[in-house]
């Protein structure tokens, strides 16, 4: 019996709440709507606060409520984990109010939300690039902020995701070998570009070894007139690798590539 009574009370509260919300939606008392938008926001009913604020940000333009209503709208979408829409409104906020009360938070959350929503490395990384851009801007504006260290760490994490994507592409090209073309050259170029763009990546050794490996296999399948030049490329790449990683994971294999290439150069073919 008690359970039935509790259930009925919950239904009554729910309908009462819905009735109240629908009444507020239809109201033309915008001050009242605004007070309820903040009430719903504080209660973490972000869908309701966003719906009310979508209307109010236009109505409140040029009024004392304009700045806060736009920021709360951005935070309402953030609270719903709609990070792309939230980022758009955070951008609108700090563009409209460059000296506003919430400008630092808006710049931070604009990038942080996109970071939370950054896709798997195998997917398109446009959102990751935008998150990096937003967080870099935040760092430029607030290098001494209490959030600066967190922003910097996130930047490193996002950049490493982009590098890993390039590493997987390099490995794929290498594994494809001569299938439907010369994929060793593509592996070399991809690795070179990755190291140029991200010289301090934790994957640096893997890229350098893949370049050595690709140059060696490229030499193996080369026509005779290109053999000497390509074996010399292997030797040069071996020294590049060994100079940076004299005790690296791939030293033994690198030494094998060097010995074979050096012998072919000495033999004149």
N, C-alpha and C positions, 0 to 999 in steps of 0.2 A: 504493500500500500504506500509506504513512504517513498519507494522508488518511483511509483507512478506519479505521486504528487511533485517530486523533484523534477521529473521529466516534463510535466505540464508547466511548471514554473519556468523551466528553461525555454520552452516553446513560446510562452507569453513574453518573456524578456526579449527573445529574438525578434518576434513580430513587432514588439514595441520599438525596438532599436531600428528595424527596417522602416517602420512608419515614420519615426523621427527623421531618419536620413532622407527619405523621399520628400518629406515636408520641407526640409532645408534645401534640397535640390531645386524645388519649385519656387523658393522664396526669392523676392527681389530686394530683400534687406541684405545688402552686401556686407555690412559690418557683422551682422549675425552669421552669415555664411563664413566669413573669415574666422570668427571665433570658433565655429564648429570645425573648420578645416584644421585649425591648430589643435583643437580637442582630439580629433581623430588621429592627427599626426602623433601627438603625445601618447595616444593609446596604441600606437603602432598599427592603426587601421589605414595603411598607406594607400590602398586603392581608393578609399573614400576621400581622403585628404587630397589626393592627386586630382580626382574628378572635380572637386570644388575649386581647387587652385588653378586648374586649366582655364576656367572661366574668369577667375578673379585677377590673374596676372595682367589680362588685357584691360579689364575695367579699372584696375588700380594704377595704371601707368600715370606717372606724374604726381602720385599721391604719397603720403608718408608710408603706406603699406607696400608700395611697389617692390622695394628691394627685398624685404623679408619674404614676401609671398613668392617671388621667383626662386629664392634660395630654398624655401620649404618645398616647392614643387620639385626641384631637382632632387632633394633628399627623399621625397616621397617615392620617386621612381627608383632611387637607389635602394630604398627599403624594400621595394618589390623585386629587387635583383634585376631590374631592367636597366642594365648599366649603360647601354648605348644611348637610350633616351635621357638618362640621368646626366651623362657626359655632355650631351648637347645643351641641356639646360644649365649645367654648371658653366659651360663655355659662354653661354648667353649672359649668365650672371656676371662673370668677371670682365666680360667685354663691356657690358652696360654700366657696371659699377667698379671701375678699376681701383677705386679707393674705398670700396664698400666694407662693411663690418665683417663679412664672411668671405672676403676675396681669397685669403690664403687657403681656407678650407675648400673653397670651390675649386681652386687650381689643383689641390692635392687629390680630392675625390674624383675629379674629372679623369685623372690618369689612373688612380687606384682602382676605380670601378672597372675600367677597361682591362686592367691587369687581371682582375678576378675573372673576367669573362674571356680572357685570351684563349684561343682555340688550341687543340692538339697540333703539334708541330707538322703533322702531315697535311693539315688543312691550310687554306689561304691565311696569311699572316698580316693582312691589312690592319686588323684591330690591334695586333701586337705592336706594329709600327706606330700606330696612333697613340697607344699607351706610353710608349717610349718617348714620343714627341711631347706629350702632355707632362710627363714626369721630368723631362729635361727642362722644360719651361719653368716648372715649379722650382727645380734646383737653382735655376738662374735667378729667380726672383727671391727665393728664401734659402740661401745657402747655409744660414745659421739657425734655421728652424729646428724645433725639437723633432720634426718628422723628416728632416733632411737625411739622416742615416738610413731610415727605413726606405725612403724614396730611392736612395742610391743602391741599396741592396736589391730592391725590386728591379731597378734598371739593369743591374748585372744579370739577374735571373732571366729577364726577358731577352736580353742580348744573347745569352747562352742558348736560349731556345732557338733563336734565329740561326746561330752558328751550328747547332745540332742538326737543324734542317739541311744546312749546306753540307755537313759531314755525311748525312745519309745520302744526299744527292751524289757526292763524290764517290762514296762506296758503290752506289748503284752503277754509275758510269764505269767504274773499274771492273765490277763484276760482269757487266755487259761485254767488256773486251772489244772484240772486232765484230760484234753482232750488229748487222745493218749499218756499218760504218766504223770509224775509228773512235771508240769511246774513251780510249786512254787519254787522248788530247783533251776531251771534255772534262775528264776527272782532274787533270792537271790545272786547267784554267779555273775550274770551280774552286779547287783548293787554294790556288793563288789569290783569287778574289776574296775568299773568306778570310785569309790571313791578312790581306791588305786592309779589309774593313774592320776586322776584330783581332788585332795583333796580340792581345793579351788573353785570348781565350784559353780555357782549361783543356781544350781539344787540340792545342797547337801541335803537340807531338804526333797525334794521329794524322793530322793534315800533312805534316812534313813527311811522315813515313809513306802515306798514300801517294804523295808526289814522287818519291823515290821509287816506289813499287810500280807506279804507272809508267814512269820514264824507262824503267828497266824492261817491262813487258812491251812497251812501245818499240824499244830498240830490237827486241827479239823478233818482232814481226815486220821490221822495216826492210825496205829494198836495199840492195847492196850499196848504192851510192850514198845512202843516208846513215849507214851503220856507224861509221867512225864518229860523226857528229853526235849521234844519239847516245853512243856509249860514253862519250865525254860528258854529255848531260847527266848521265847516271852518276859518274864519278863526282861531278860538281855537286849534285844533289846529296850524295853520300857525305861529303864534307860539310855541307850546310846542316844536315841532320846531326852529325857527330859533334859539331861545334856547339850545338845547343843542348844535345842530349847524349853526352859521352857515356852515360850509364842508363840509357833509355831502355824501354821495353823491347825494342826491335833491333838492338845492336847486332845480335848474331845474324839475323836475316839481312840486315843492311850490309854487314861485312861480306856476306856471300855475294850479294849483288855487285859490290865493289870489286871483289876479287875476280869475278867472271868478266866484268866489263873491262877492267884494267888489262886482263890477259888478252881479250879480243883487240884492244887498242894496240897492245904490244905486238900482236901477231899481224897487225895491219889489215884486219877485216872485222 
